[in-house]
Amino acid sequence: MTYTLGRVKQTCWVCPSQWDAWTVSGEYLYLRYRWGTGTVDDDNHNELIRFETGEPWDGAMDLDEFLTRSGLRLADEADVR
């Protein structure tokens, strides 16, 4: 399933890199990258997406790379903070 994000707010920049995000339909998603693993969870803490980078000690990733690796995408006029 592909999720299109309408709003994204970064809440931590490193160790872990994490964001609060909302889809264009209003669904909340929690994005996190830590220990070389990226996850996308819903508001019930269900893991929807998981990816590994092969860098077990890594905890920093920018949003563009996270979106690429996770398969998420931004809406054309997404509010990114």
C-alpha positions in Angstrom: 0.0 0.0 0.0 1.2 3.5 -0.8 0.7 6.3 1.6 0.7 9.9 0.5 1.6 12.4 3.2 -0.1 15.8 3.4 1.7 17.0 6.6 5.0 16.0 8.2 6.7 17.4 11.3 10.2 16.3 12.3 10.3 15.7 16.1 13.9 14.4 16.4 16.8 14.9 14.0 19.3 12.2 15.0 19.3 9.0 17.1 16.5 8.4 16.2 15.4 10.5 13.3 11.7 10.7 13.7 8.6 12.4 12.3 4.9 12.7 13.0 3.1 12.5 9.7 -0.5 12.6 8.5 -1.7 11.2 5.2 -3.9 13.3 2.9 -6.9 11.4 4.3 -5.9 12.4 7.9 -4.4 9.1 9.1 -1.6 9.6 11.6 1.8 7.8 11.0 4.9 7.7 13.1 8.1 7.5 11.1 11.3 6.5 12.8 14.9 5.5 11.8 17.2 4.0 14.4 19.9 1.3 14.5 19.8 1.0 10.8 16.0 0.3 10.7 13.2 2.5 9.4 9.7 1.9 10.6 6.3 3.4 9.9 3.6 2.8 12.5 0.0 3.8 12.7 -1.7 5.5 15.7 -2.4 2.0 17.3 1.4 1.2 17.2 0.9 -1.3 14.4 4.0 -1.5 12.2 3.0 -0.8 8.6 6.4 -0.6 6.9 9.9 -1.7 7.8 13.2 -1.4 6.0 16.8 -2.1 6.9 19.8 -0.1 5.6 22.6 -2.5 6.7 24.1 0.2 8.9 23.4 -1.2 12.4 24.8 1.8 14.4 23.1 4.5 12.2 20.4 6.7 13.6 20.3 9.7 11.3 18.4 10.0 8.0 16.8 12.9 6.2 13.2 12.8 5.2 13.9 12.4 1.4 15.9 9.3 2.0 13.3 7.9 4.5 10.5 8.5 2.0 12.5 6.8 -0.8 13.4 3.7 1.3 9.9 3.3 2.8 7.9 3.9 -0.4 6.0 6.8 1.2 5.5 10.0 -0.9 4.7 13.6 -0.3 1.6 15.3 -1.7 2.4 18.1 -4.1 1.5 20.8 -1.6 2.5 18.9 1.6 3.2 20.9 4.8 6.7 19.8 5.9 8.3 21.3 9.0 
